[in-house]
Amino acid sequence: MSGAGDGLRLDKWLFHARLFRSRGLAAARIEAGGVRLNGQPCRKPGRAIRPGDLLVLSAQGSIRRLRVAALGARRGPFSEARTLYHDLDAAAESVADPAADRS
């Protein structure tokens, strides 16, 4: 990569966002086919991602949809890591119709 404008490696971002305990685990999950980037399968840990990209992760028995909000410069505390993405599944649950649960 030639500069910060090019994005950040996918495995590094997943590690910074505290979605995996190590870059190695993130890279292994990517190579195994557990990640989709903007709707396309991604098996390259070095693939550059940018703010606005959509990630779908299958890990730990669940599927998560995330929108990249920022790249981050380091692996910081969880409160900092949480600002790097928007959890689209959590947003969908918060706007669900409560009347649908009564049927």
C-alpha positions in Angstrom: 0.0 0.0 0.0 1.3 3.4 -0.8 -0.4 5.4 1.9 -3.1 5.9 4.5 -5.5 6.9 1.7 -5.4 3.4 0.3 -7.1 1.9 3.4 -6.0 -0.7 5.9 -5.4 -4.5 5.7 -8.5 -6.4 6.5 -6.8 -8.7 9.0 -5.3 -5.7 10.8 -8.6 -3.9 10.9 -10.4 -6.9 12.4 -7.7 -7.1 15.0 -7.9 -3.4 15.8 -11.7 -3.6 16.0 -11.2 -6.4 18.6 -13.3 -8.9 16.5 -10.4 -11.4 16.7 -7.8 -11.9 19.4 -4.9 -11.8 16.9 -4.1 -10.9 13.3 -3.3 -14.6 12.7 -6.8 -15.7 13.8 -8.3 -13.0 11.7 -6.2 -14.0 8.7 -7.1 -17.7 9.1 -10.8 -16.9 9.2 -10.5 -14.7 6.1 -8.6 -17.4 4.2 -11.2 -20.0 5.3 -14.0 -18.0 3.6 -15.6 -16.6 6.7 -15.6 -13.0 5.5 -17.5 -11.1 2.8 -16.4 -7.6 1.8 -19.1 -5.5 0.1 -21.1 -8.6 -0.8 -18.2 -10.5 -2.4 -16.3 -13.4 -0.8 -12.8 -12.3 0.4 -10.0 -14.8 1.0 -7.1 -12.3 1.1 -6.1 -11.0 4.5 -4.2 -8.2 2.9 -7.2 -6.8 1.1 -7.5 -3.0 1.8 -10.7 -1.8 3.4 -12.0 1.7 3.7 -14.6 3.6 5.8 -18.1 2.8 4.4 -17.2 -0.8 3.4 -19.7 -3.5 4.4 -18.3 -6.7 6.1 -20.2 -9.9 6.8 -18.4 -12.1 9.3 -19.2 -15.7 10.2 -17.3 -16.6 13.4 -18.0 -18.2 16.8 -21.3 -19.7 15.6 -22.9 -16.4 14.5 -23.0 -14.0 11.5 -22.4 -10.3 12.0 -22.9 -7.5 9.5 -20.7 -4.5 10.1 -20.2 -1.1 8.4 -16.6 0.2 8.6 -16.7 3.6 10.3 -13.0 4.3 10.7 -9.7 2.6 10.2 -8.0 3.1 13.5 -4.3 3.4 14.1 -3.9 0.9 16.9 -5.6 -1.9 18.9 -6.9 0.1 21.8 -9.4 -0.6 24.5 -12.9 -2.0 23.6 -14.5 1.5 23.9 -12.1 2.8 21.3 -12.4 -0.3 19.1 -16.2 -0.1 19.1 -16.0 3.3 17.3 -14.4 1.7 14.3 -17.6 0.0 13.1 -21.4 0.2 13.1 -23.1 -3.1 14.0 -25.9 -3.3 11.4 -27.6 -6.3 13.2 -27.8 -4.4 16.5 -29.3 -1.4 14.7 -32.0 -3.6 13.1 -32.9 -5.1 16.4 -33.4 -1.7 18.0 -35.9 -0.6 15.4 -37.8 -3.9 15.3 -41.6 -3.6 15.7 -42.5 -4.5 19.3 -46.0 -5.4 18.1 -44.6 -8.3 16.0 -43.6 -10.0 19.3 -47.2 -10.2 20.4 -48.5 -12.4 17.6 
